[in-house]
Amino acid sequence: MTSAGIADRSRSRSRAAPFSLAVGRKALCGTSALASAGLMAVGSGSAQAQVKGIELGLGGFANEYLFVTSIDEDNSDSRDFNQVATHFDGEVHFTGKTTLDNGLTFGFQAELELPTVGDQIDEVFMTVEGDFGKFVLGGDNSASYVMGLGLWDPYVGVPINSGWVSDFAPPPPGMTISFRSPAVSTAIDITNDDNTFKYFTPRIAGFQFGVSYTPNASFSGNPTNGSVDTAGLTYSNGWSVAANYLGSFGDVDVGVSGGYARASAGDAIEALGGDDIQQVMTGGFVEYAGFKLAGSYAKEIDGRYNTAGTVSTEGQSWVAGLSYRTGPWAVGAAYFHGEVEGQIANNGNDEQDAASIGVSYDIGPGVTAAVNGLYANYDTDEGEDSSALAASVGFSLSF
């Protein structure tokens, strides 16, 4: 709950398909089907022919950034940081898709994390899509997370609405840096790629609705099978409802989203003073003539407890930014603020503020270069604080 250096799974969005959720797999990344191939099958010839109809695809992304940073610490810690920092992350996406004679489309996706530390295979899920809408079954995020707008739009280059900030601005001791919580992002969630059942309606008149259920909201990053022990230090029976709207009014494009999520605390968590997790998210954007104003807000009404019952992620966060794109060039500025309860025994909150100004250039299909000026500041509920100024340069590849 207090570890640093967590990189968020940022997301971009597409608004082309009728069942588009207004989100893709990652900021500055995309997927493309590269090949169609048959799979070996055991059984009758008809079964084998059906399997051979699955279209296989390969995609993913890679980000590599170099930071030159100046860190100012006003605390009792004796750390001494290098002025040069790096960030690399990437994923390889393996996909499969087939449309049956009855019109149903079945899909599959598995994501290989790069570098492969911890959860090597990230999200693994199947999809079933038709005129009725779309089902997503497997290790993925909740409906409110997936349908959120204004989460990743506000920045150009280095995202500040994620754990990337801790790479160039190390947090002070005791700072709560919790993945998918208001401590580091407005992209909060009750789950971290646990087995989830989701349904999304078709988009009608610009509106789309979604609902999800997660039996085991373990936050482990690995989909786990089996029953949930609700007497332990776990969260279970997570559910979420969400909606968004995408539309155009003349030359102006707009989007608005909102969602609610909840997961039940185990008996042992309640004995420590914890409660069910409750989250709300809202966001949106306005786009005109290359300009895009975007932002989002998130709040954990009741936060997640760590297993010792000493840290809570109850709190709120917001992010806002403005960008302009012309041809291959983009420029933008964004600001993020997040605060959580942190150490339960202490008064006050752990707070993070971050700002970014950036310029990017699309060198070619799937290749983007970016430079950024960055600022971050931390204040803990124990009176520790630190800040950093940084300049960065890097590349993002999508395939």
Secondary structure, DSSP 8 states (H G I E B T S, - for coil): ----------------STT--S--SSTT-B------------S-HHHHHHHHT-EEEEEEEEEEEEEEEEEEEESS------SEEEEEEEEEEEEEEEE-TTS-EEEEEEEEEES--S-SEEEEEEEEEETTEEEEEEE---HHHHT--SSSTT-SSS-SSSTTHHHHS---TT----TTSTTT-S---S-SS-EEEEEE---BTTEEEEEEEEEE---SSS---S---TTSS-EEEEEEEEEEEEEEETTEEEEEEEEEEEEEE-HHHHHTT---EEEEEEEEEEEETTEEEEEEEEEEEE--B-TTS-EEEEEEEEEEEEEEEETTEEEEEEEEEEEEEEETTSSS-EEEEEEEEEEEEEEETTEEEEEEEEEEEEE-TTS-EEEEEEEEEEEEEE-
